[in-house]
């Protein structure tokens, strides 16, 4: 087979699977369309009809144009299809946003779509408090689907071919197989998520009723806040985020949901199938509680020295809550954005930045380095210390527990260190770009950590008035961080390969 023929078939294969993912995004628009019709939001309903038609044209167009493609995905093609489909879906999904008139430009609309897909939660929407119910449903549905993964959605409902499916699954930043078959694994992830959706929405809606919200408003706010919490996305129906509810109960239900959402789907599946000991043995759970305890100690110490949040309840609702919100990469806030810079001392702010970069668990809805990698690096450091102090004849074997006992090997350490280095370099790049545009270093570092770790906490830098180039940089950072870089590199390499004709 000639090189030109191979390149053409590779393009067809990537286009076919990307079309499947975009088709799924189009079908999802039927949900906010139904909500808009329920509330008589006729203009919004028309916007979603237009978006639905555009998504189907693009999605089905790619599928039919590329139908003759080979169905087996290579590793490169799977990763390229995953990363490319996110970009195409972003452009299509932004159409109802832009038509609503609440975003000042199409770039702003795409920014908020990517923020939702990547479960980041940074927003450029204007007049959020008066957003239509249909549009609010779309915002939270995007972050809910993005948490599970758009490729996971397509594998569950739209992609029947199993050959090579693992390649596109891994391209979305996941590598856990809950079941031997990848498609069955995708179905299991959605089964777990929908089961939590039912229970979590009822709990959150009950908290809404307890604070006096009307029944329909309690339900939809409960549904939307659950979707954002479970996906560690940080979107909220009101501009003041969770501070709007002024309710300890509402906050406690939310924090329970987003802690659970930040854990690995494999951990959820292990517990669901009877292996409850995994909760206390898993390296990611241990890592999370060790790092969150150490970082909260820094937060509490800094707050105590500054005389802020001097009662235990205030420290819980302001200090601990935001630390856990940062560490799980959720981004829910119970203070106003500018309070981070104007009220919080440097030590707690530094702890938040570190927490945002560490993030939650691998193969979860969370972003950041991931607890698994932090745990592996800590184990590797401890092993090196043991080698130094042990006799030269000693044989040292280190294990870590993640669903099963695994012998720590150099390849595990190299892989973990590589991703941590890439996240750190991305954060530094985002920080320096914001500084280049005239923002203070501390504010730039905080916002870049939020974008890199897919968190959503904001000190106020992210706004419609920020430069367009910086918006584009943050879109790229959120996208690369959510997909954990490898599939993004694969897409760039694929494009170079096509241009050079190799």
C-alpha positions in Angstrom: 0.0 0.0 0.0 1.4 3.4 -1.0 2.1 6.1 1.6 -0.6 8.4 0.1 -3.2 5.6 0.4 -2.2 5.0 4.0 -2.5 8.7 4.9 -5.9 8.9 3.2 -7.2 5.9 5.1 -5.9 7.3 8.3 -7.8 10.6 7.7 -11.0 8.7 6.9 -10.7 6.6 10.1 -10.1 9.7 12.3 -13.0 11.5 10.6 -15.4 8.6 11.0 -14.9 8.3 14.8 -14.8 12.1 15.3 -18.2 12.3 13.4 -19.6 9.7 15.8 -18.6 11.8 18.8 -20.0 15.0 17.3 -23.3 13.3 16.5 -23.6 12.4 20.2 -23.2 16.0 21.1 -26.0 16.9 18.7 -28.3 14.4 20.2 -27.6 15.8 23.7 -29.1 19.1 22.6 -32.5 17.5 22.7 -32.3 17.7 26.5 -32.0 21.5 26.8 -34.4 21.8 23.9 -37.0 19.9 26.0 -36.3 22.1 29.1 -36.7 25.3 27.0 -40.1 24.0 25.6 -41.2 23.1 29.2 -40.6 26.7 30.3 -41.9 28.4 27.2 -38.5 29.7 26.2 -39.3 29.7 22.5 -36.2 31.7 21.3 -33.9 29.3 23.2 -35.7 26.3 21.7 -35.1 27.7 18.2 -31.4 28.2 19.1 -31.1 24.5 20.1 -32.9 23.3 17.0 -30.3 25.2 15.0 -27.5 23.8 17.1 -29.0 20.3 16.8 -29.2 20.5 13.0 -25.7 21.9 12.7 -24.3 19.1 14.9 -26.0 16.4 12.9 -24.9 17.9 9.6 -21.3 17.9 10.8 -21.4 14.6 12.6 -23.4 12.5 10.1 -21.5 14.3 7.3 -18.2 13.1 8.7 -19.5 9.6 9.3 -20.9 9.2 5.7 -18.0 10.9 4.0 -15.6 8.6 5.9 -17.7 5.5 5.9 -15.3 3.5 3.8 -12.6 3.9 6.4 -11.0 0.8 8.0 -12.8 0.2 11.3 -9.7 -0.8 13.3 -8.0 2.2 15.0 -4.3 2.3 15.5 -3.0 3.9 18.7 -2.1 7.1 16.8 -5.5 7.3 15.1 -7.4 6.6 18.3 -5.6 9.4 20.1 -6.0 11.8 17.2 -9.7 11.0 16.9 -10.2 11.7 20.6 -8.4 15.0 20.7 -9.8 16.2 17.3 -13.4 15.3 18.2 -13.1 17.5 21.3 -12.2 20.5 19.2 -14.9 19.9 16.6 -17.5 19.3 19.3 -16.4 22.6 21.0 -17.2 24.6 17.9 -20.5 22.9 17.3 -21.7 23.0 21.0 -20.9 26.7 21.2 -23.6 27.6 18.7 -26.6 27.7 21.1 -24.5 29.7 23.6 -23.6 32.4 20.9 -27.2 32.5 19.6 -28.5 33.2 23.2 -26.8 36.6 23.3 -25.2 36.0 26.7 -21.6 35.7 25.2 -19.9 38.7 23.7 -18.2 36.6 20.9 -18.0 33.1 19.5 -14.6 32.7 21.1 -16.2 33.4 24.5 -18.8 30.8 23.8 -16.2 28.2 22.8 -14.2 29.1 25.9 -17.2 28.2 28.1 -17.9 25.0 26.1 -14.3 23.8 26.5 -14.5 24.8 30.2 -17.5 22.6 30.5 -16.1 19.7 28.5 -12.9 19.7 30.6 -14.9 20.1 33.9 -13.0 23.3 34.6 -15.7 25.8 35.5 -14.1 29.1 34.4 -16.7 31.2 32.7 -17.1 34.2 30.4 -20.9 34.2 30.3 -22.6 37.5 30.9 -25.6 38.1 33.1 -25.6 34.5 34.4 -28.3 35.3 36.9 -30.8 35.8 34.1 -29.8 32.9 31.9 -32.6 30.9 30.4 -33.3 27.4 32.0 -32.6 25.7 28.7 -29.1 27.3 28.4 -28.4 26.5 32.0 -29.3 22.9 31.4 -26.9 22.9 28.4 -24.0 24.3 30.5 -24.4 21.7 33.2 -25.1 18.8 30.8 -21.8 19.6 29.0 -19.8 19.5 32.2 -21.5 16.3 33.3 -20.9 14.5 30.0 -17.3 15.9 29.9 -16.6 14.4 33.3 -17.5 11.0 32.1 -16.0 11.6 28.7 -17.5 12.3 25.3 -15.7 9.4 23.9 -17.1 7.2 26.7 -20.5 8.5 25.7 -20.0 7.6 22.1 -18.6 4.2 23.0 -21.6 3.5 25.1 -24.4 4.5 22.7 -23.1 5.3 19.2 -19.9 3.3 18.4 -20.7 -0.4 17.9 -17.3 -1.5 16.5 -15.1 -2.8 19.2 -11.9 -3.2 17.1 -9.4 -0.7 18.2 -11.8 1.0 20.6 -9.3 1.0 23.4 -7.1 3.4 21.5 -9.7 6.1 21.3 -10.7 5.4 25.0 -7.1 6.0 26.2 -6.9 9.1 24.0 -9.4 10.8 26.3 -7.1 10.4 29.3 -8.5 7.2 30.7 -6.8 3.8 30.9 -8.8 1.8 33.5 -10.7 -1.3 32.3 -13.5 -2.0 34.7 -14.5 -4.9 32.5 -12.5 -6.9 29.9 -14.4 -5.2 27.0 -13.8 -1.4 26.5 -17.4 -0.8 25.4 -18.7 -2.6 28.5 -16.3 -0.5 30.6 -17.8 2.6 29.1 -21.3 1.3 29.9 -20.3 0.6 33.5 -18.9 4.2 33.9 -22.3 5.5 32.7 -24.2 3.1 34.9 -22.3 4.3 38.0 -22.7 8.0 37.0 -26.4 7.8 36.4 -27.0 5.9 39.6 -25.2 8.6 41.5 -27.1 11.2 39.4 -30.5 10.0 40.7 -29.5 9.8 44.4 -27.4 13.0 44.3 -30.1 15.1 42.6 -32.6 14.0 45.2 -30.3 14.9 48.1 -29.3 18.3 46.6 -33.0 19.0 45.7 -34.0 18.1 49.2 -31.4 20.6 50.5 -33.0 23.2 48.2 -36.5 22.5 49.6 -35.1 22.8 53.1 -34.0 26.4 52.5 -37.3 27.4 51.0 -36.8 27.1 47.2 -39.9 26.2 45.1 -40.2 22.6 44.1 -39.3 23.0 40.4 -36.4 25.4 41.1 -35.1 23.0 43.9 -35.1 20.1 41.4 -33.3 21.9 38.6 -30.8 23.6 40.9 -30.2 20.3 42.6 -29.7 18.5 39.3 -27.4 21.2 37.9 -25.3 21.5 41.1 -25.0 17.7 41.3 -23.9 17.5 37.7 -21.2 20.1 38.3 -20.2 18.5 41.6 -20.0 14.9 40.4 -18.0 16.0 37.3 -15.9 18.3 39.5 -16.9 21.0 37.1 -17.7 24.0 39.3 -20.4 25.5 37.2 -23.3 26.9 39.1 -26.7 28.4 38.1 -26.0 31.8 39.8 -23.1 34.2 39.5 -22.3 34.0 43.2 -21.7 30.2 42.8 -22.7 28.2 45.9 -22.5 31.3 48.1 -25.9 32.1 46.6 -27.6 29.4 48.7 -26.3 30.6 52.1 -26.8 27.0 53.4 -24.4 24.7 55.3 -26.6 21.8 54.3 -26.4 22.6 50.6 -22.6 22.9 50.9 -22.2 19.6 52.8 -24.2 17.7 50.3 -22.1 19.2 47.5 -18.8 18.5 49.1 -19.8 14.9 49.6 -20.7 14.6 45.9 -17.5 16.2 44.6 -15.2 14.2 46.8 -16.9 11.0 45.5 -16.7 12.4 41.9 -13.0 13.0 42.2 -12.3 9.3 42.9 -11.3 6.8 40.2 -14.2 5.0 38.5 -12.3 1.8 39.1 -12.5 2.5 42.8 -16.3 3.0 42.6 -16.7 -0.2 40.6 -14.6 -2.1 43.1 -16.8 -0.9 46.0 -20.0 -1.5 44.1 -18.9 -5.1 43.4 -18.2 -5.8 47.0 -14.5 -4.9 47.5 -15.0 -2.2 50.2 -11.5 -2.6 51.6 -10.3 -0.9 48.5 -11.4 2.5 50.0 -8.7 2.4 52.7 -6.0 0.5 50.8 -6.0 2.4 47.5 -3.0 4.5 46.9 -5.0 7.4 45.5 -7.3 7.5 48.5 -4.3 7.5 50.8 -2.5 10.1 48.8 -5.6 12.4 48.7 -6.1 12.3 52.5 -2.4 12.8 53.2 -2.0 15.8 50.8 -5.3 17.4 51.7 -4.5 17.2 55.5 -1.0 18.7 55.0 -2.4 21.5 52.7 -5.3 22.3 55.0 -2.8 22.6 57.9 -1.1 25.4 55.9 -4.4 27.0 55.1 -5.5 26.9 58.8 -2.1 28.2 60.0 -2.2 31.1 57.5 -5.8 32.0 58.4 -5.1 31.9 62.1 -2.1 34.2 61.7 -4.2 36.7 59.7 -7.1 36.4 62.1 -9.6 35.2 59.4 -12.3 32.6 59.9 -11.6 32.4 63.6 -14.5 30.0 64.5 -14.3 26.3 63.6 -17.5 26.5 61.5 -16.2 29.5 59.5 -12.9 27.6 59.0 -14.9 24.6 57.8 -17.1 26.6 55.3 -14.4 28.9 54.0 -10.9 27.4 54.6 -11.4 23.6 54.4 -14.2 23.9 51.8 -12.1 25.8 49.3 -9.1 23.6 49.9 -11.1 20.5 49.1 -12.8 22.2 46.2 -9.4 23.0 44.8 -7.9 19.5 45.6 -10.8 17.7 43.9 -10.6 20.3 41.0 -14.2 21.2 41.5 -14.0 24.9 41.8 -17.2 25.6 43.8 -16.8 28.8 45.8 -18.5 30.2 48.9 -16.6 33.6 48.7 -16.4 36.2 46.0 -13.5 35.9 43.5 -11.6 39.0 44.5 -11.6 37.9 48.2 -8.9 35.3 47.4 -6.5 38.1 46.5 -7.8 40.8 48.8 -8.4 38.8 52.0 -6.5 35.5 51.8 -2.8 35.6 53.0 -0.1 34.2 50.7 0.3 30.9 52.5 -3.3 29.7 52.1 -3.3 30.9 48.5 -0.1 28.9 47.8 -1.7 25.9 49.4 -4.7 26.3 47.0 -2.4 26.5 44.0 -0.6 23.3 45.0 -4.0 21.6 45.7 -5.3 22.6 42.2 -2.1 21.2 40.5 -2.2 17.9 42.4 -5.9 17.4 41.7 -8.0 14.2 42.2 -7.7 10.6 41.0 -6.6 9.2 37.6 -9.5 8.0 35.4 -12.0 10.1 37.3 -13.7 13.4 36.5 -10.9 15.4 38.1 -7.9 17.0 36.6 -4.4 17.8 37.8 -1.3 15.6 38.4 -3.6 12.9 40.0 -3.2 11.2 43.3 -1.9 8.0 41.7 1.1 9.8 40.2 1.8 11.7 43.4 1.6 8.4 45.3 4.0 6.7 42.9 6.5 9.5 43.0 6.4 9.4 46.8 6.9 5.7 46.8 9.8 6.0 44.5 11.5 8.7 46.7 11.0 6.4 49.8 12.5 3.5 47.9 15.6 5.5 47.0 16.0 6.5 50.6 15.8 2.8 51.6 18.4 2.0 49.0 20.8 4.6 50.4 20.6 3.3 54.0 20.3 -0.4 53.2 23.2 -2.7 52.8 24.5 -3.0 49.2 23.4 -6.7 49.1 19.8 -5.9 50.0 17.0 -6.6 47.5 14.4 -3.9 47.8 11.0 -4.4 46.2 8.4 -1.6 46.6 4.7 -2.2 45.9 1.7 0.1 45.7 -2.0 -0.9 45.8 -4.3 0.3 43.1 -7.2 -2.2 42.8 -4.5 -4.8 43.1 -0.9 -5.0 44.4 1.5 -3.7 41.8 5.3 -3.9 41.9 6.8 -0.4 41.4 8.9 -0.3 38.3 11.0 2.4 36.6 8.4 2.7 33.8 5.7 3.7 36.4 7.9 6.4 37.9 9.0 7.7 34.5 5.4 7.9 33.3 4.2 9.6 36.4 7.1 12.1 36.4 6.6 12.9 32.7 3.0 13.9 33.2 3.8 15.9 36.4 6.5 17.8 34.5 4.2 18.5 31.6 1.5 19.9 33.9 4.0 22.0 35.7 5.4 23.4 32.4 1.9 24.1 31.2 1.1 26.0 34.4 4.3 28.1 34.1 3.5 28.9 30.5 -0.1 30.0 31.4 1.3 32.1 34.2 3.9 33.8 32.1 1.4 34.5 29.3 -0.9 36.3 31.7 2.0 38.2 33.2 2.9 39.2 29.6 -0.5 40.8 29.3 0.1 42.9 32.4 -1.6 40.8 35.2 0.1 40.5 38.6 2.2 37.3 39.0 0.1 36.0 42.0 -3.2 36.4 40.2 -1.7 34.9 37.0 -0.3 31.9 38.8 -3.6 31.2 40.6 -5.7 31.4 37.4 -3.2 29.3 35.4 -3.3 26.6 38.1 -7.1 26.6 37.9 -7.0 26.3 34.1 -4.2 23.7 34.0 -5.8 21.5 36.8 -9.3 21.9 35.3 -10.5 23.5 38.6 -12.5 26.6 38.1 -11.6 28.7 41.1 -11.0 32.2 40.0 -9.4 35.3 41.5 -11.2 37.5 38.9 -8.7 37.4 36.0 -10.9 35.3 33.7 -13.5 37.7 32.4 -15.0 38.8 29.0 -12.5 41.7 29.0 -9.4 39.6 29.0 -7.4 39.6 25.8 -8.6 37.2 23.1 -5.2 35.6 22.7 -5.2 34.8 26.5 -8.6 33.2 26.1 -7.3 31.0 23.3 -4.3 30.1 25.4 -6.6 29.0 28.3 -8.7 27.0 25.9 -5.6 25.1 24.8 -4.4 24.6 28.4 -7.8 23.3 29.6 -8.0 20.9 26.6 -4.4 19.6 26.9 -4.7 19.2 30.7 -8.0 17.3 30.5 -6.7 14.9 27.8 -3.3 14.6 29.7 -1.2 15.8 26.8 -0.5 12.5 24.9 -3.5 12.6 22.5 -2.8 16.3 21.9 0.8 15.5 21.0 -0.5 12.7 18.8 -2.8 15.2 17.0 0.1 17.7 16.4 2.3 14.9 15.2 -0.4 13.6 12.9 -0.9 17.0 11.4 2.9 17.3 10.8 2.8 13.9 9.3 0.1 14.9 6.9 1.7 18.2 5.9 5.1 16.5 5.3 3.4 13.7 3.4 4.8 10.9 5.5 
